[in-house]
C-alpha cells in the first residue's frame, strides 16, 4: 500500500576523517533535530520552491558559520539527475542537508558509508530516499545499456525493474512503476545491509522515508515506509 502526502507518514519523532562513534566534527555535538521537525522543514521548503517564494540566503555568512563543523538536519539520498537538486527543491542553504547523489539513487557500500557517517557522527535523524519521474538509470535497467559500468549500476535496480515488468503495463507505466519499486527497494536496503543504521531505526534515532519527485510539479510524493528486517 502506497501513501501520498507529507502528513501520511505520521512521524513522531565531502566525507571527513573517521570519528569515534557518537562524536561529531571538532568534538562539538549539536542537538539532533527530531525527525518530525526535519520532515516539516523539508515540506515547508518544498512549498516555497513550488510557489516560487524562496527565502533569502546569505551564503557568505553561512559559509563562515560552518567552518567549525556541520549539523545537517536531514540526509537525502537521490539521483544525480541535474533536474533533481535537493538543496534547490527544499529551498535550503549550505549546511542544512547531507546529500548523497548517485544515478538511480542506488544503495551500495559507499552510499551506506556516507549515510552511516551522517547518522552516527552528525546525528541527522531523518533519511529521505528520493527517486524521480523518468529516471534514466531505471530506464537503462529496463532496456539494457551497453556501457559496462552502467550495467553494473543497473544490477542494483534490476529487482525493481523485474517487479515492474510483471505488472503488464505500457512502456511509461512500466517505467513509473519501476521508479517507485526502486525507491522502496533502495530504502529497504539501508536497514538490511547496515546493522548500525538498522539499530538507529530501532532506537528511533533515525527515521527513513521514501518518495518520488515529480519533475512537472516540483512536488515530492511520499511512499509507504519500508519494514525494518
Secondary structure, DSSP 4 states (H G I P E B T S, - for coil): ----SSGGG-------S---TT--GGG--PPPPPHHHHHHHHHHHHHHHHHT-PPP--HHHHHHHTTT----SEEEEE---TT--HHHHTT--TTSEEEEE-GGG---HHHHHHHHHHHHTS---EEEEEEETT-HHHHHHHH---SHHHHHHHHHHHHHHHHHHTT---HHHHHHHHHHHHHHHHHHHHHHH-HHHHHHHHTTS-EEEEEEE-TTT--EEEEPPPPP-
